[in-house]
């Protein structure tokens, strides 16, 4: 009996230490931003845009990395009023604030601000950085030809590793009609292009990086002040100049969703947000292996 009592006493004394140890593992040097891409091919930002590209960009100063987390457009999520909707409709009906509120709630993070991008304005930036080199398969090659009607002088000759101009890269990122991956594959293609652009930015000076931003900014809408933008660019440049790793993540993760509907007909992904939140924080709070 005495031994059992001593054991329980030691266990109780150790609990606060264990709690402190867990708390110490939490990464507090993260800054999160929301990057949204407008659906369609409009030249300008439209107020009722569907955001078919939803990316959380996490600047991690503790582990020296930039984490790019794609949230699939058809993910089912509760809007600010508690009703089920698709993730890509949050901005359309609830704006930046409503979308941030919902993602913060489901992923237990604080998002500093959001940027909505018209990808038509990203094409010249890709060209200015020298384009990207991507390995494509037969279905991706045919999809690019279909989108551009085969009339681009830089059209790939076939599958394999191809050099993409901004126009080709945009078609590559936008297509969903390739293989069986659907939106999972599309977001993966987006991350491939952005990761190459990220590497190219390592060679730029801070002044050059601000110049790239100025080139894209006319096709942007945001809820960040000029000082907030400068802070984000400076922090991102510090990571890039310091050789930061580029890390990709996607929500939902494999095994954390099922195919379902909203209402009677609209297809959607039934996302287990708690499971994805746990996996997301495991990534945020641990260094790369």
C-alpha positions as YAML, in Angstrom:
chain: A
units: angstrom
residues:
- id: 1
  name: UNK
  ca: [0.00, 0.00, 0.00]
- id: 2
  name: UNK
  ca: [2.81, 2.41, 0.91]
- id: 3
  name: UNK
  ca: [4.62, 1.71, -2.36]
- id: 4
  name: UNK
  ca: [1.44, 2.35, -4.32]
- id: 5
  name: UNK
  ca: [0.93, 5.64, -2.50]
- id: 6
  name: UNK
  ca: [4.52, 6.76, -3.19]
- id: 7
  name: UNK
  ca: [4.13, 5.82, -6.86]
- id: 8
  name: UNK
  ca: [0.91, 7.84, -7.21]
- id: 9
  name: UNK
  ca: [2.52, 10.79, -5.44]
- id: 10
  name: UNK
  ca: [5.49, 10.74, -7.82]
- id: 11
  name: UNK
  ca: [3.14, 10.47, -10.78]
- id: 12
  name: UNK
  ca: [1.19, 13.52, -9.65]
- id: 13
  name: UNK
  ca: [4.40, 15.47, -9.15]
- id: 14
  name: UNK
  ca: [5.55, 14.57, -12.66]
- id: 15
  name: UNK
  ca: [2.34, 15.65, -14.41]
- id: 16
  name: UNK
  ca: [3.11, 19.40, -14.34]
- id: 17
  name: UNK
  ca: [6.59, 18.67, -15.71]
- id: 18
  name: UNK
  ca: [5.13, 16.60, -18.53]
- id: 19
  name: UNK
  ca: [2.65, 19.36, -19.29]
- id: 20
  name: UNK
  ca: [5.44, 21.93, -19.43]
- id: 21
  name: UNK
  ca: [7.49, 19.65, -21.69]
- id: 22
  name: UNK
  ca: [4.57, 19.37, -24.12]
- id: 23
  name: UNK
  ca: [4.00, 23.10, -24.03]
- id: 24
  name: UNK
  ca: [7.67, 23.72, -24.76]
- id: 25
  name: UNK
  ca: [7.34, 21.73, -28.00]
- id: 26
  name: UNK
  ca: [4.75, 24.13, -29.44]
- id: 27
  name: UNK
  ca: [6.21, 26.21, -32.23]
- id: 28
  name: UNK
  ca: [5.49, 29.87, -31.44]
- id: 29
  name: UNK
  ca: [7.57, 31.28, -34.31]
- id: 30
  name: UNK
  ca: [4.97, 30.77, -37.03]
- id: 31
  name: UNK
  ca: [3.17, 33.42, -39.06]
- id: 32
  name: UNK
  ca: [0.25, 32.31, -41.20]
- id: 33
  name: UNK
  ca: [-1.19, 34.03, -44.27]
- id: 34
  name: UNK
  ca: [-4.05, 33.02, -46.53]
- id: 35
  name: UNK
  ca: [-3.47, 33.02, -50.29]
- id: 36
  name: UNK
  ca: [-6.57, 32.71, -52.48]
- id: 37
  name: UNK
  ca: [-6.75, 32.26, -56.25]
- id: 38
  name: UNK
  ca: [-9.77, 33.52, -58.17]
- id: 39
  name: UNK
  ca: [-11.66, 31.05, -60.33]
- id: 40
  name: UNK
  ca: [-12.00, 31.76, -64.05]
- id: 41
  name: UNK
  ca: [-10.10, 33.85, -66.55]
- id: 42
  name: UNK
  ca: [-11.36, 37.36, -65.77]
- id: 43
  name: UNK
  ca: [-8.79, 40.13, -66.19]
- id: 44
  name: UNK
  ca: [-9.71, 41.77, -62.88]
- id: 45
  name: UNK
  ca: [-10.70, 40.66, -59.39]
- id: 46
  name: UNK
  ca: [-14.46, 40.15, -59.12]
- id: 47
  name: UNK
  ca: [-16.37, 40.69, -55.88]
- id: 48
  name: UNK
  ca: [-18.23, 37.36, -56.00]
- id: 49
  name: UNK
  ca: [-15.14, 35.29, -56.81]
- id: 50
  name: UNK
  ca: [-15.04, 31.59, -56.08]
- id: 51
  name: UNK
  ca: [-11.64, 30.81, -54.63]
- id: 52
  name: UNK
  ca: [-10.64, 27.58, -56.34]
- id: 53
  name: UNK
  ca: [-7.13, 27.98, -54.95]
- id: 54
  name: UNK
  ca: [-6.93, 28.10, -51.15]
- id: 55
  name: UNK
  ca: [-3.45, 28.03, -49.65]
- id: 56
  name: UNK
  ca: [-2.24, 28.72, -46.12]
- id: 57
  name: UNK
  ca: [1.33, 30.02, -46.28]
- id: 58
  name: UNK
  ca: [3.14, 29.49, -42.98]
- id: 59
  name: UNK
  ca: [6.44, 31.28, -42.41]
- id: 60
  name: UNK
  ca: [8.34, 29.20, -39.84]
- id: 61
  name: UNK
  ca: [11.28, 31.03, -38.31]
- id: 62
  name: UNK
  ca: [11.98, 28.30, -35.75]
- id: 63
  name: UNK
  ca: [12.67, 25.51, -38.23]
- id: 64
  name: UNK
  ca: [13.63, 27.80, -41.16]
- id: 65
  name: UNK
  ca: [10.99, 26.73, -43.66]
- id: 66
  name: UNK
  ca: [7.99, 27.92, -45.63]
- id: 67
  name: UNK
  ca: [4.98, 25.60, -45.39]
- id: 68
  name: UNK
  ca: [2.42, 25.73, -48.16]
- id: 69
  name: UNK
  ca: [-0.86, 24.03, -47.22]
- id: 70
  name: UNK
  ca: [-3.52, 23.55, -49.88]
- id: 71
  name: UNK
  ca: [-7.15, 23.29, -48.77]
- id: 72
  name: UNK
  ca: [-9.21, 21.52, -51.40]
- id: 73
  name: UNK
  ca: [-11.97, 23.67, -52.87]
- id: 74
  name: UNK
  ca: [-14.73, 21.08, -52.35]
- id: 75
  name: UNK
  ca: [-13.95, 20.55, -48.65]
- id: 76
  name: UNK
  ca: [-17.14, 20.74, -46.61]
- id: 77
  name: UNK
  ca: [-16.90, 23.34, -43.86]
- id: 78
  name: UNK
  ca: [-19.31, 25.27, -41.65]
- id: 79
  name: UNK
  ca: [-19.68, 28.93, -42.56]
- id: 80
  name: UNK
  ca: [-19.78, 31.69, -39.89]
- id: 81
  name: UNK
  ca: [-23.50, 31.03, -39.38]
- id: 82
  name: UNK
  ca: [-22.91, 27.33, -38.77]
- id: 83
  name: UNK
  ca: [-24.32, 26.09, -42.09]
- id: 84
  name: UNK
  ca: [-22.45, 23.61, -44.27]
- id: 85
  name: UNK
  ca: [-20.85, 24.94, -47.44]
- id: 86
  name: UNK
  ca: [-17.85, 24.34, -49.69]
- id: 87
  name: UNK
  ca: [-14.56, 26.00, -48.81]
- id: 88
  name: UNK
  ca: [-14.37, 27.78, -52.16]
- id: 89
  name: UNK
  ca: [-17.65, 29.62, -51.45]
- id: 90
  name: UNK
  ca: [-16.59, 31.13, -48.12]
- id: 91
  name: UNK
  ca: [-14.98, 34.23, -49.61]
- id: 92
  name: UNK
  ca: [-17.84, 34.76, -52.05]
- id: 93
  name: UNK
  ca: [-20.47, 35.03, -49.32]
- id: 94
  name: UNK
  ca: [-18.48, 36.00, -46.21]
- id: 95
  name: UNK
  ca: [-15.40, 37.86, -47.46]
- id: 96
  name: UNK
  ca: [-11.90, 37.70, -46.03]
- id: 97
  name: UNK
  ca: [-13.01, 37.96, -42.41]
- id: 98
  name: UNK
  ca: [-15.55, 35.14, -42.64]
- id: 99
  name: UNK
  ca: [-13.14, 32.82, -44.44]
- id: 100
  name: UNK
  ca: [-10.35, 33.51, -41.97]
- id: 101
  name: UNK
  ca: [-12.73, 32.93, -39.05]
- id: 102
  name: UNK
  ca: [-13.72, 29.49, -40.36]
- id: 103
  name: UNK
  ca: [-10.20, 28.29, -41.13]
- id: 104
  name: UNK
  ca: [-8.87, 29.58, -37.81]
- id: 105
  name: UNK
  ca: [-11.66, 27.71, -36.02]
- id: 106
  name: UNK
  ca: [-11.06, 24.39, -37.80]
- id: 107
  name: UNK
  ca: [-7.24, 24.48, -37.76]
- id: 108
  name: UNK
  ca: [-6.63, 26.25, -34.43]
- id: 109
  name: UNK
  ca: [-4.29, 28.89, -35.85]
- id: 110
  name: UNK
  ca: [-4.22, 32.66, -36.18]
- id: 111
  name: UNK
  ca: [-4.09, 34.01, -39.73]
- id: 112
  name: UNK
  ca: [-2.47, 37.43, -40.08]
- id: 113
  name: UNK
  ca: [-4.28, 38.37, -43.27]
- id: 114
  name: UNK
  ca: [-5.42, 37.23, -46.68]
- id: 115
  name: UNK
  ca: [-4.62, 37.97, -50.31]
- id: 116
  name: UNK
  ca: [-6.87, 37.22, -53.29]
- id: 117
  name: UNK
  ca: [-4.90, 36.83, -56.52]
- id: 118
  name: UNK
  ca: [-6.02, 36.97, -60.12]
- id: 119
  name: UNK
  ca: [-3.68, 34.40, -61.66]
- id: 120
  name: UNK
  ca: [-3.83, 36.17, -65.02]
- id: 121
  name: UNK
  ca: [-1.46, 38.69, -63.41]
- id: 122
  name: UNK
  ca: [0.92, 35.94, -62.27]
- id: 123
  name: UNK
  ca: [1.81, 34.86, -65.81]
- id: 124
  name: UNK
  ca: [4.26, 37.73, -66.46]
- id: 125
  name: UNK
  ca: [5.95, 37.06, -63.11]
- id: 126
  name: UNK
  ca: [6.57, 33.43, -64.10]
- id: 127
  name: UNK
  ca: [8.01, 34.70, -67.39]
- id: 128
  name: UNK
  ca: [10.14, 37.30, -65.59]
- id: 129
  name: UNK
  ca: [11.61, 34.54, -63.42]
- id: 130
  name: UNK
  ca: [12.49, 32.48, -66.49]
- id: 131
  name: UNK
  ca: [9.58, 30.05, -66.49]
- id: 132
  name: UNK
  ca: [9.47, 26.62, -64.84]
- id: 133
  name: UNK
  ca: [10.54, 23.12, -65.84]
- id: 134
  name: UNK
  ca: [7.94, 20.46, -64.98]
- id: 135
  name: UNK
  ca: [7.57, 16.76, -65.75]
- id: 136
  name: UNK
  ca: [4.13, 16.14, -67.28]
- id: 137
  name: UNK
  ca: [2.31, 12.96, -68.25]
- id: 138
  name: UNK
  ca: [0.13, 12.27, -71.30]
- id: 139
  name: UNK
  ca: [-3.12, 13.39, -69.68]
- id: 140
  name: UNK
  ca: [-1.58, 16.67, -68.48]
- id: 141
  name: UNK
  ca: [-0.12, 17.32, -71.94]
- id: 142
  name: UNK
  ca: [-3.53, 16.78, -73.58]
- id: 143
  name: UNK
  ca: [-5.26, 18.96, -70.97]
- id: 144
  name: UNK
  ca: [-2.85, 21.85, -71.63]
- id: 145
  name: UNK
  ca: [-3.44, 21.53, -75.38]
- id: 146
  name: UNK
  ca: [-7.20, 21.51, -74.81]
- id: 147
  name: UNK
  ca: [-7.18, 24.62, -72.60]
- id: 148
  name: UNK
  ca: [-4.97, 26.61, -74.99]
- id: 149
  name: UNK
  ca: [-6.53, 25.08, -78.12]
- id: 150
  name: UNK
  ca: [-3.06, 24.04, -79.22]
- id: 151
  name: UNK
  ca: [-2.34, 27.59, -80.40]
- id: 152
  name: UNK
  ca: [0.52, 28.64, -78.16]
- id: 153
  name: UNK
  ca: [3.97, 28.89, -79.83]
- id: 154
  name: UNK
  ca: [5.51, 27.42, -76.68]
- id: 155
  name: UNK
  ca: [3.16, 24.44, -76.59]
- id: 156
  name: UNK
  ca: [4.88, 21.28, -75.26]
- id: 157
  name: UNK
  ca: [5.61, 18.71, -77.96]
- id: 158
  name: UNK
  ca: [4.43, 15.88, -75.75]
- id: 159
  name: UNK
  ca: [4.73, 14.36, -72.28]
- id: 160
  name: UNK
  ca: [8.02, 14.48, -70.40]
- id: 161
  name: UNK
  ca: [9.99, 17.31, -68.84]
- id: 162
  name: UNK
  ca: [8.92, 20.56, -70.46]
- id: 163
  name: UNK
  ca: [9.79, 24.23, -70.07]
- id: 164
  name: UNK
  ca: [6.70, 26.28, -69.29]
- id: 165
  name: UNK
  ca: [6.09, 29.95, -69.89]
- id: 166
  name: UNK
  ca: [3.60, 31.74, -67.64]
- id: 167
  name: UNK
  ca: [0.70, 30.96, -69.97]
- id: 168
  name: UNK
  ca: [1.56, 27.26, -70.19]
- id: 169
  name: UNK
  ca: [2.13, 27.02, -66.42]
- id: 170
  name: UNK
  ca: [-1.22, 28.64, -65.70]
- id: 171
  name: UNK
  ca: [-3.03, 26.11, -67.91]
- id: 172
  name: UNK
  ca: [-1.09, 23.30, -66.19]
- id: 173
  name: UNK
  ca: [-2.10, 24.56, -62.73]
- id: 174
  name: UNK
  ca: [-5.74, 25.10, -63.56]
- id: 175
  name: UNK
  ca: [-6.71, 21.81, -65.15]
- id: 176
  name: UNK
  ca: [-8.58, 19.23, -63.05]
- id: 177
  name: UNK
  ca: [-9.50, 16.89, -65.91]
- id: 178
  name: UNK
  ca: [-6.39, 14.71, -65.74]
- id: 179
  name: UNK
  ca: [-6.14, 11.18, -64.42]
- id: 180
  name: UNK
  ca: [-8.09, 10.16, -61.32]
- id: 181
  name: UNK
  ca: [-6.68, 12.74, -58.89]
- id: 182
  name: UNK
  ca: [-9.18, 15.54, -59.54]
- id: 183
  name: UNK
  ca: [-8.63, 18.48, -57.26]
- id: 184
  name: UNK
  ca: [-5.98, 16.59, -55.26]
- id: 185
  name: UNK
  ca: [-3.79, 16.45, -58.38]
- id: 186
  name: UNK
  ca: [-4.59, 20.04, -59.32]
- id: 187
  name: UNK
  ca: [-3.42, 21.42, -55.98]
- id: 188
  name: UNK
  ca: [-0.31, 19.26, -56.23]
- id: 189
  name: UNK
  ca: [0.44, 20.82, -59.63]
- id: 190
  name: UNK
  ca: [0.01, 24.29, -58.14]
- id: 191
  name: UNK
  ca: [2.49, 23.47, -55.39]
- id: 192
  name: UNK
  ca: [5.01, 22.14, -57.95]
- id: 193
  name: UNK
  ca: [4.98, 25.44, -59.83]
- id: 194
  name: UNK
  ca: [5.10, 27.58, -56.70]
- id: 195
  name: UNK
  ca: [7.98, 25.53, -55.26]
- id: 196
  name: UNK
  ca: [10.04, 26.23, -58.39]
- id: 197
  name: UNK
  ca: [9.21, 29.94, -58.20]
- id: 198
  name: UNK
  ca: [10.20, 29.85, -54.53]
- id: 199
  name: UNK
  ca: [13.62, 28.44, -55.48]
- id: 200
  name: UNK
  ca: [14.07, 31.07, -58.17]
- id: 201
  name: UNK
  ca: [13.34, 33.82, -55.63]
- id: 202
  name: UNK
  ca: [16.40, 32.71, -53.63]
- id: 203
  name: UNK
  ca: [18.53, 34.47, -56.23]
- id: 204
  name: UNK
  ca: [16.69, 37.80, -55.89]
- id: 205
  name: UNK
  ca: [17.57, 40.73, -53.68]
- id: 206
  name: UNK
  ca: [14.97, 42.20, -51.33]
- id: 207
  name: UNK
  ca: [14.53, 45.09, -53.78]
- id: 208
  name: UNK
  ca: [13.95, 42.61, -56.62]
- id: 209
  name: UNK
  ca: [11.43, 40.69, -54.51]
- id: 210
  name: UNK
  ca: [9.50, 43.88, -53.80]
- id: 211
  name: UNK
  ca: [9.58, 44.55, -57.54]
- id: 212
  name: UNK
  ca: [7.98, 41.15, -58.18]
- id: 213
  name: UNK
  ca: [5.26, 42.02, -55.66]
- id: 214
  name: UNK
  ca: [4.62, 45.37, -57.36]
- id: 215
  name: UNK
  ca: [4.25, 43.58, -60.68]
- id: 216
  name: UNK
  ca: [1.56, 41.27, -59.27]
- id: 217
  name: UNK
  ca: [-0.17, 43.70, -56.89]
- id: 218
  name: UNK
  ca: [-2.47, 45.20, -59.53]
- id: 219
  name: UNK
  ca: [-4.16, 41.79, -59.72]
- id: 220
  name: UNK
  ca: [-4.58, 41.47, -55.95]
- id: 221
  name: UNK
  ca: [-7.11, 42.29, -53.28]
- id: 222
  name: UNK
  ca: [-6.13, 41.98, -49.62]
- id: 223
  name: UNK
  ca: [-6.97, 42.90, -46.04]
- id: 224
  name: UNK
  ca: [-3.36, 43.71, -45.15]
- id: 225
  name: UNK
  ca: [-2.00, 47.22, -44.68]
- id: 226
  name: UNK
  ca: [1.06, 48.41, -46.61]
- id: 227
  name: UNK
  ca: [3.15, 47.93, -43.47]
- id: 228
  name: UNK
  ca: [1.77, 44.40, -43.02]
- id: 229
  name: UNK
  ca: [2.72, 43.57, -46.61]
- id: 230
  name: UNK
  ca: [6.23, 44.93, -46.14]
- id: 231
  name: UNK
  ca: [6.59, 42.93, -42.93]
- id: 232
  name: UNK
  ca: [5.47, 39.73, -44.65]
- id: 233
  name: UNK
  ca: [7.83, 40.28, -47.61]
- id: 234
  name: UNK
  ca: [10.75, 41.04, -45.29]
- id: 235
  name: UNK
  ca: [10.08, 37.97, -43.15]
- id: 236
  name: UNK
  ca: [9.69, 35.77, -46.23]
- id: 237
  name: UNK
  ca: [12.87, 37.17, -47.75]
- id: 238
  name: UNK
  ca: [14.76, 36.49, -44.51]
- id: 239
  name: UNK
  ca: [13.75, 32.85, -44.72]
- id: 240
  name: UNK
  ca: [14.57, 32.58, -48.43]
- id: 241
  name: UNK
  ca: [17.97, 34.22, -47.98]
- id: 242
  name: UNK
  ca: [18.63, 31.86, -45.06]
- id: 243
  name: UNK
  ca: [18.12, 28.78, -47.22]
- id: 244
  name: UNK
  ca: [14.67, 27.92, -45.91]
- id: 245
  name: UNK
  ca: [13.12, 24.60, -46.89]
- id: 246
  name: UNK
  ca: [9.90, 24.52, -48.88]
- id: 247
  name: UNK
  ca: [7.36, 22.12, -47.35]
- id: 248
  name: UNK
  ca: [4.08, 20.99, -48.93]
- id: 249
  name: UNK
  ca: [0.95, 19.85, -47.11]
- id: 250
  name: UNK
  ca: [-2.66, 19.24, -48.15]
- id: 251
  name: UNK
  ca: [-6.03, 19.24, -46.41]
- id: 252
  name: UNK
  ca: [-7.72, 16.84, -46.25]
- id: 253
  name: UNK
  ca: [-5.03, 14.25, -45.60]
- id: 254
  name: UNK
  ca: [-5.41, 10.69, -46.84]
- id: 255
  name: UNK
  ca: [-7.89, 8.72, -44.73]
- id: 256
  name: UNK
  ca: [-9.46, 11.83, -43.18]
- id: 257
  name: UNK
  ca: [-12.36, 12.41, -45.56]
- id: 258
  name: UNK
  ca: [-15.17, 10.73, -47.45]
- id: 259
  name: UNK
  ca: [-17.08, 11.67, -50.58]
- id: 260
  name: UNK
  ca: [-20.46, 13.19, -49.80]
- id: 261
  name: UNK
  ca: [-22.87, 15.94, -50.75]
- id: 262
  name: UNK
  ca: [-24.22, 19.25, -49.51]
- id: 263
  name: UNK
  ca: [-27.98, 19.32, -49.81]
- id: 264
  name: UNK
  ca: [-29.38, 16.96, -52.40]
- id: 265
  name: UNK
  ca: [-26.96, 17.27, -55.26]
- id: 266
  name: UNK
  ca: [-23.75, 19.28, -54.76]
- id: 267
  name: UNK
  ca: [-20.81, 16.90, -54.33]
- id: 268
  name: UNK
  ca: [-18.36, 17.68, -51.54]
- id: 269
  name: UNK
  ca: [-15.67, 16.15, -49.36]
- id: 270
  name: UNK
  ca: [-16.76, 15.26, -45.83]
- id: 271
  name: UNK
  ca: [-13.60, 16.38, -44.07]
- id: 272
  name: UNK
  ca: [-12.77, 15.23, -40.56]
- id: 273
  name: UNK
  ca: [-11.40, 18.58, -39.48]
- id: 274
  name: UNK
  ca: [-10.22, 17.46, -36.03]
- id: 275
  name: UNK
  ca: [-8.03, 14.77, -37.57]
- id: 276
  name: UNK
  ca: [-6.61, 17.22, -40.11]
- id: 277
  name: UNK
  ca: [-6.01, 19.82, -37.41]
- id: 278
  name: UNK
  ca: [-4.02, 17.27, -35.41]
- id: 279
  name: UNK
  ca: [-1.92, 16.24, -38.41]
- id: 280
  name: UNK
  ca: [-1.36, 19.89, -39.37]
- id: 281
  name: UNK
  ca: [-0.07, 20.78, -35.91]
- id: 282
  name: UNK
  ca: [2.17, 17.71, -35.87]
- id: 283
  name: UNK
  ca: [3.82, 19.19, -38.96]
- id: 284
  name: UNK
  ca: [4.01, 22.71, -37.50]
- id: 285
  name: UNK
  ca: [5.53, 21.62, -34.20]
- id: 286
  name: UNK
  ca: [8.15, 19.17, -35.46]
- id: 287
  name: UNK
  ca: [11.27, 19.77, -37.55]
- id: 288
  name: UNK
  ca: [11.57, 18.06, -40.90]
- id: 289
  name: UNK
  ca: [13.00, 14.54, -40.75]
...
